[in-house]
Amino acid sequence: MAISKGTGPGSAATSAGPKADSPGGEATTLAAFAALAAADLYATAKSPRGPARAAKPLLMPALAAYARRSTRPGRPPAALLAGLACATAGDTALLWDRHHRALLTGMAAFLGTQLSYTAGMTARLGAVRGLRARPKRAVAAFAAWGAVNAVLAPTLERRLRLPVAGYSLALAAMGAAALGVGGKVATGAVSFIASDALIGLQAAGHEFPSQEVLIMAGYLLGQYLITAGWLERAPS
């Protein structure tokens, strides 16, 4: 996630040139992400954890590469890339088992994702302006957080209740910011939150067939839409 910088006399020409680092770079990296996503969803259906999920830690780096190639040199979306880096750590932590240590480590990593996204949406994408115009969206996001925690908390182990409440509060804040931005970013955030809600149900002992596949599908769709919408709306 290095940040390339363009300075000097040629910088103006660079900023007027194509966004991608190389011709077809955007399409190539997006195709790589799509291929990795398809492979991981297939592997998830067969074996949710273990060596078959080798593609999982590569998913967010591929999406980050797409983001970098879709922006002008010297103007990478730093908060988006930071969030994807944290998500990579979280994906890796949750890859091998479902024990509490792995869950808490993954939650801590994804907390970084939510904080990065919220900061970026607020500073760069006009989330606050959008929420001032439509404050009910923020109210709805935090009301949903309260309702879900009220239902799930009694069914969680005691040692998970506070971490889950704290992480989900950050998730709700990210969701509220995304609703302020609107468009693909908002849709992606809703998909991401739905995926995490399924993980919460799982942690509380509520499981059903294909749950793992739905979790991963919602997560991948959410991350892609947040990224695509971010790139469309980020200042040039």
C-alpha positions in Angstrom: 0.0 0.0 0.0 2.7 2.4 -0.9 1.6 5.9 -1.8 3.2 7.0 -5.1 3.8 10.8 -5.4 4.2 12.9 -8.5 6.1 16.2 -8.1 8.0 18.6 -10.3 7.3 19.9 -13.8 5.7 16.7 -15.0 3.2 16.4 -12.2 0.6 18.5 -14.1 0.9 16.3 -17.1 0.6 13.2 -14.9 -2.6 14.5 -13.2 -4.1 15.1 -16.6 -3.3 11.6 -17.8 -5.1 8.3 -17.4 -6.1 7.2 -13.9 -4.7 3.7 -14.1 -1.0 3.0 -13.4 -0.9 1.1 -16.7 -3.3 0.5 -19.6 -6.0 -2.0 -18.6 -4.7 -2.0 -15.0 -8.1 -1.4 -13.5 -9.7 -4.2 -15.4 -6.9 -6.7 -14.6 -7.0 -6.1 -10.9 -10.8 -6.1 -10.8 -10.8 -9.4 -12.7 -8.2 -10.8 -10.2 -10.5 -9.8 -7.3 -13.5 -11.4 -9.0 -11.6 -14.7 -9.7 -10.3 -14.8 -6.1 -13.8 -14.1 -4.8 -15.4 -16.9 -6.8 -12.7 -19.3 -5.8 -13.1 -18.4 -2.1 -16.9 -18.7 -2.2 -16.6 -22.1 -3.8 -14.0 -23.2 -1.1 -16.3 -21.8 1.6 -19.1 -24.0 0.5 -16.8 -27.0 0.6 -14.8 -26.3 3.8 -15.3 -23.0 5.7 -11.8 -23.1 7.2 -8.4 -24.5 6.5 -6.0 -24.7 3.5 -8.9 -24.7 0.9 -9.4 -21.0 1.9 -6.0 -20.0 0.7 -7.4 -17.3 -1.5 -9.1 -15.4 1.4 -6.0 -13.4 2.6 -5.5 -12.2 -1.0 -9.0 -10.8 -1.5 -8.6 -7.4 0.1 -5.1 -6.8 -1.3 -6.6 -7.4 -4.8 -9.3 -4.9 -4.1 -6.7 -2.4 -2.8 -4.7 -2.9 -6.0 -7.8 -2.1 -8.0 -8.4 1.1 -5.9 -4.8 2.2 -6.4 -4.9 1.7 -10.1 -8.2 3.5 -10.3 -6.9 6.8 -8.8 -4.4 9.3 -10.1 -0.8 9.0 -9.0 -0.2 10.8 -5.7 -3.9 10.7 -4.8 -4.6 7.2 -3.4 -7.6 7.0 -1.1 -5.6 6.6 2.1 -8.5 5.8 4.5 -9.9 3.2 2.1 -6.6 1.5 1.7 -6.1 1.5 5.5 -9.5 -0.1 6.0 -8.7 -2.8 3.4 -5.3 -3.5 5.1 -7.1 -4.0 8.4 -9.6 -6.2 6.7 -6.8 -8.4 5.4 -5.6 -8.9 8.9 -9.1 -9.7 10.0 -9.7 -12.2 7.2 -6.5 -14.0 8.0 -7.2 -14.1 11.8 -10.7 -15.7 11.1 -9.4 -18.2 8.5 -8.3 -21.1 10.6 -10.7 -21.5 13.5 -13.7 -20.2 15.4 -12.2 -20.0 18.8 -12.6 -16.9 20.9 -9.0 -15.7 20.4 -9.4 -15.8 16.7 -12.8 -14.1 16.9 -11.5 -11.3 19.1 -8.4 -10.8 17.0 -10.5 -10.6 13.9 -12.9 -8.2 15.6 -10.0 -5.9 16.6 -8.7 -5.9 13.0 -12.1 -5.1 11.6 -12.5 -2.4 14.2 -9.6 -0.7 12.4 -11.6 -1.1 9.1 -14.7 0.5 10.5 -12.8 3.4 12.0 -10.8 4.0 8.8 -13.9 3.9 6.7 -15.8 6.2 9.0 -13.0 8.8 9.1 -12.6 8.7 5.3 -16.3 9.0 4.6 -16.5 11.9 7.0 -13.4 13.8 5.8 -13.5 13.0 2.0 -17.0 11.9 0.9 -19.4 14.3 2.5 -21.0 12.0 5.0 -21.7 14.7 7.6 -23.3 16.9 5.0 -25.5 14.0 3.9 -26.6 13.2 7.4 -27.4 16.8 8.2 -29.8 16.7 5.2 -31.2 13.3 6.2 -30.6 12.9 10.0 -33.1 10.0 10.2 -30.6 7.8 8.5 -28.2 8.1 11.4 -31.0 7.6 13.9 -32.0 4.4 12.1 -28.4 3.1 12.1 -27.9 3.5 15.8 -31.5 2.3 16.7 -30.7 -0.9 14.7 -27.5 -1.2 16.7 -29.4 -0.9 20.0 -32.1 -3.4 18.9 -29.7 -6.0 17.6 -27.5 -5.9 20.7 -30.5 -6.1 23.0 -31.6 -9.3 21.3 -28.1 -10.9 20.9 -26.3 -9.9 24.1 -28.2 -12.3 26.4 -27.3 -15.2 24.1 -23.6 -14.4 23.9 -21.0 -15.6 26.3 -20.2 -13.0 28.9 -16.7 -12.4 27.7 -17.9 -11.6 24.2 -20.7 -9.2 25.1 -18.5 -6.0 25.6 -16.2 -6.6 22.6 -19.3 -7.3 20.4 -21.1 -4.2 21.6 -18.0 -2.0 21.1 -17.3 -3.4 17.6 -20.9 -3.2 16.5 -21.1 0.4 17.7 -18.2 1.2 15.4 -19.9 -0.8 12.6 -23.1 1.2 13.2 -21.1 4.5 13.0 -19.6 3.4 9.7 -23.1 2.4 8.5 -24.5 5.8 9.4 -21.6 7.6 7.7 -22.2 5.5 4.6 -25.9 6.3 4.6 -24.8 9.9 4.6 -22.7 9.4 1.6 -25.4 7.4 -0.2 -25.2 5.4 -3.5 -23.0 2.4 -3.8 -21.2 3.2 -0.6 -24.4 3.0 1.4 -25.5 -0.2 -0.3 -22.1 -1.7 0.3 -22.2 -0.8 4.0 -25.6 -2.4 4.4 -24.3 -5.6 2.8 -21.2 -5.5 5.1 -23.4 -5.0 8.2 -25.7 -7.9 7.2 -22.7 -10.1 6.8 -21.5 -9.2 10.3 -25.0 -9.7 11.7 -24.8 -13.3 10.5 -21.5 -13.7 12.3 -23.1 -12.3 15.4 -25.9 -14.9 15.1 -23.3 -17.6 14.6 -21.4 -16.5 17.7 -24.6 -16.6 19.7 -25.1 -20.2 18.6 -27.7 -19.6 15.9 -26.6 -21.5 12.8 -28.2 -22.6 9.6 -27.2 -24.2 6.2 -25.1 -22.0 3.9 -24.6 -19.4 6.6 -20.8 -19.3 5.9 -21.4 -18.7 2.2 -23.9 -16.0 2.9 -21.5 -14.3 5.3 -18.7 -14.3 2.8 -20.9 -13.2 -0.1 -22.3 -10.3 1.8 -18.9 -9.3 2.9 -17.3 -9.4 -0.5 -20.2 -7.6 -2.1 -20.1 -4.9 0.6 -16.4 -4.3 0.3 -16.6 -4.1 -3.5 -19.5 -1.6 -3.5 -17.9 0.5 -0.8 -14.7 0.6 -2.8 -16.4 1.3 -6.1 -18.6 4.0 -4.7 -15.7 5.6 -2.8 -13.7 5.8 -6.0 -16.6 7.4 -7.9 -17.1 10.0 -5.2 -13.6 10.8 -4.0 -12.4 14.3 -5.0 -10.1 14.2 -8.0 
